[in-house]
Amino acid sequence: MWPASPAPAASVFAALGDETRLGLVARLASDGPLSITRLTAGSAVTRQAVTRHLEVLADAGLVHDSRHGRERIWELDTTQLSEARRYLELVSQRWDDALERLKRFVE
């Protein structure tokens, strides 16, 4: 059954469609909650740019931040990512079903 609206999944896909944001999600997934300082270490991307990218990810529900003293610590939130994955699985199942019908028709 299709979700009522594809909008939540679409916002996740849009947010992940940028190489920098996808890299930030991967980094948070592998290294856990991180500060902007740690997220930008070894990168040519400025702290301000990373902050803007994180805000886009937060708007899509993929990350959230918390204050620890003067630092904002960013953490991955997999809820929306799981919903987007479920949407892709539904699309994949529909394709599999369509291909199976085509195969039966051709045979």
Long-range contacts (C-beta under 8 A, 24 or more apart in sequence): 1-90, 2-90, 3-83, 3-86, 3-87, 3-90, 6-87, 8-61, 8-80, 8-83, 8-84, 9-83, 9-84, 9-87, 9-88, 11-59, 11-60, 11-61, 11-80, 12-60, 12-61, 12-62, 12-80, 12-81, 12-83, 12-84, 13-84, 14-60, 15-56, 15-57, 15-59, 15-60, 15-62, 16-62, 18-53, 18-56, 20-45, 20-49, 20-50, 20-53, 21-53, 21-56, 21-57, 24-50, 24-53, 24-54, 24-57, 24-63, 25-57, 25-62, 25-63, 25-76, 25-81, 28-63, 28-74, 28-75, 28-76, 29-76, 32-75, 33-73, 33-74, 33-75, 34-73, 34-74, 35-68, 35-71, 35-72, 35-73, 35-74, 36-71, 36-72, 36-74, 37-71, 39-74
